[in-house]
Amino acid sequence: MLPASFGLAEVGDEEHYIPMETAVVQVMDKAAGRTRTLNIPVGSTVRFDKIEITVRKCFGVNEFLPEDFYMLADVRKNDSRIFSGWMTRSEPGQNPLQDPDNDLWLVRCE
């Protein structure tokens, strides 16, 4: 099921969203000012410094809708969950990772 918070839970809308295999995300270490692009396969976990990012789902939209991408992810830091939920490329501030050390945003799904 897609997130209602992004207006994706309408009955019959499932055909508009295309499951994809990889999430491309950018992560920033705020203290070092370092940004890195990560390709994370759906179902996999990748470590960046002190955080672990697990991508559960990644969707694109069909060609009849404006391009956008949606990712369901969990982020852990020092064995504590600091984020769990959906992110969208078009509105990264709607459900952001809120962490004093790192920023994370979805670039696209492939």
ChimeraX attribute file (.defattr): number of C-alpha atoms within 10 A of each C-alpha:
attribute: neighborCount
match mode: 1-to-1
recipient: residues
	/A:1	7
	/A:2	18
	/A:3	15
	/A:4	9
	/A:5	10
	/A:6	14
	/A:7	9
	/A:8	16
	/A:9	13
	/A:10	11
	/A:11	6
	/A:12	8
	/A:13	11
	/A:14	13
	/A:15	8
	/A:16	14
	/A:17	19
	/A:18	15
	/A:19	16
	/A:20	19
	/A:21	15
	/A:22	21
	/A:23	26
	/A:24	17
	/A:25	19
	/A:26	16
	/A:27	19
	/A:28	17
	/A:29	17
	/A:30	13
	/A:31	9
	/A:32	9
	/A:33	8
	/A:34	10
	/A:35	14
	/A:36	11
	/A:37	14
	/A:38	18
	/A:39	15
	/A:40	20
	/A:41	20
	/A:42	20
	/A:43	13
	/A:44	11
	/A:45	15
	/A:46	15
	/A:47	13
	/A:48	14
	/A:49	10
	/A:50	12
	/A:51	19
	/A:52	19
	/A:53	22
	/A:54	20
	/A:55	24
	/A:56	19
	/A:57	20
	/A:58	28
	/A:59	23
	/A:60	20
	/A:61	19
	/A:62	13
	/A:63	9
	/A:64	7
	/A:65	10
	/A:66	9
	/A:67	12
	/A:68	17
	/A:69	24
	/A:70	29
	/A:71	30
	/A:72	19
	/A:73	20
	/A:74	18
	/A:75	21
	/A:76	16
	/A:77	16
	/A:78	9
	/A:79	10
	/A:80	10
	/A:81	12
	/A:82	15
	/A:83	17
	/A:84	18
	/A:85	15
	/A:86	23
	/A:87	24
	/A:88	23
	/A:89	18
	/A:90	15
	/A:91	15
	/A:92	15
	/A:93	12
	/A:94	13
	/A:95	16
	/A:96	18
	/A:97	19
	/A:98	12
	/A:99	12
	/A:100	9
	/A:101	12
	/A:102	20
	/A:103	15
	/A:104	21
	/A:105	21
	/A:106	24
	/A:107	21
	/A:108	23
	/A:109	26
	/A:110	16
